[in-house]
Amino acid sequence: MAILHVQDEFSSLSISSSSREASAIDASNIQNEAQEPRCHILDLPLEIRRQIYDLILNIRYTSGLVSPKYAPLSCDGMLRVQPTQPVFPPETAILLTNRQIHDEASSVLCSSNQFIRLTLYNDDPQAVRDLVEHSGMNFVCTNPYRLSKMTSHVLDIEISETPHNKRKRAVVLLPALYLLWFVNFLREICDPLPIWGRNHRITLVLRKQSSGKLHNSIRTLLEPWRVLHGISAVTVDTKLVGATYARNLEKAMMIREINPWNWVKSLTEFQESGARFLKKGKFDDAASTSALVGIVMKSTFHDPALAPALRKTSPSFHRAVSRLRFLSDLDVGLALIRLGSKDVWKEALTAATHAVDLAEDSDFLYQVWMNENWGGGFQPMNDASWYSDKDRSKARFARGSLMMVVGEYGYACADLSDAKNLCPKDTAIAQALEEAKGKYDTKVWHGAALQRAGISGHF
């Protein structure tokens, strides 16, 4: 296209004796410009360029893990690495193209990839080397001093021999994407060799939220550790996650067998705390705290090691679990919608729909168990008879109110009508129903507002 443009320019020139020299200079400049290499990626819209950067720099889209060879421990006792190829899989040469691409791609590199810092303490240097090598993970540990000073990672992990061994042997960096791999590797050690857990302590410090709400960071960075059991000592920093959650995770990692009713009691603390936040108008805290009930339930039910104890429980235990999930999902939906952000509409509607289904569908938890393929974990039960008409009315009222915020007045009328039939004397429900009927346009097909908001799913 550039060459054609230059030719058109030449065809319109009038080469006279008075302008021939100037025209020759202009033509020479144009030809030089045409011959210079151009970076055509900059001709694309920024959004397309960002997608290209993401495909190049996001570790999720790179294939092949590196297996670096670790050198003998150096004179300072710290582990060094001698990789045969780059330890970090994405190709970062694009950052050297020019300043604009460097700035654009760097922001994608930092936002698409999150890293975890792991510090290992042990009297036996060979034990640390074996742990790092046998994990098969991608680690960077060429400069322990610089890694010790970094602040951009999302999670700090310290693993040490007890009691309080402070002989630092390695500081390594790994992509957060591989956290599940590393935790499962530790689990394969702990389960057949309980003595490993009794001889080690683990410290977890969530440094910053990975993305979105706090409970999303907890789900991806802290909850995977719940599968470890019998650890001698566990410390979870409370700065971001709070004392209630930290204490709950610490206990889960230190016990060998679960006490079902103590576990329910700990989840009740989350639910009641979330309800208090909601009542005080602290909707962000309410949503994050209440969401922890479902997050911890899923982690626990997926754990085959805890399934035998949970399967021996009575129907009263299942009832307590189902009602806890109902109350927490209800509070999550109400809290998120009051934050006033369109970004949380789908999450709010999903939570409210879970509450409706729990109160009305006895097979709901079984369907969730089938859809999520919980494997050898615990299969919870649900029974619609465990809920009252007032419970069902609250759930329908909550979802109907959420539909009104989205602008889906047809669905809002249906939910609010059901809520009124269940609790005919509730004036708040009656007022909301009249408002929904006044705004409902029969010419607009159901689901149009949800589609405009980019929301799909069963509601």
Buried (B, 14 or more C-beta within 10 A) or exposed (E): EEEEEBEEEEEEEEEEEEEEEEBEEBBEEBEEEBEEEEEEBEEEEEEEBBEBBBBBBBBEEBEEEBEBEBEEBEEEEBBBBEBEEEBBBBEEEBBEBEEEBEEBBBEBBEBBBBBBBBBBBBEEBEEBBEBBBEBEBBBBBBBBEEBEEEEEBBBBBBBBBEEEBEBBBBBBBBBBBBBEBBBEBBBEBBBEEEEBBBBBBBBBBBBEBBEEBBBBBBBBBBBBBBBBBBBBBBEBBBEBBBEBBBBBBBBBBBBEEBEBEEBBEBBBBBBBBBBEBBEEEBBBBBBBBBBBBBBBBBBBBBBEBBBEBBEEBEEEBBBBBBBBBBBBBBBBBBBBBBBEEEEBBBBBBBBBBBBBBBBBBBBBBBEBBEEEEBEEBBBBBBBBEBBEEEBBBBBBBBBBBBBBBBBBBBBBBBBBBBBBEBBEEBEEBBEBBEBBEEEBEEEEEEBEBBEEBEBEEEB
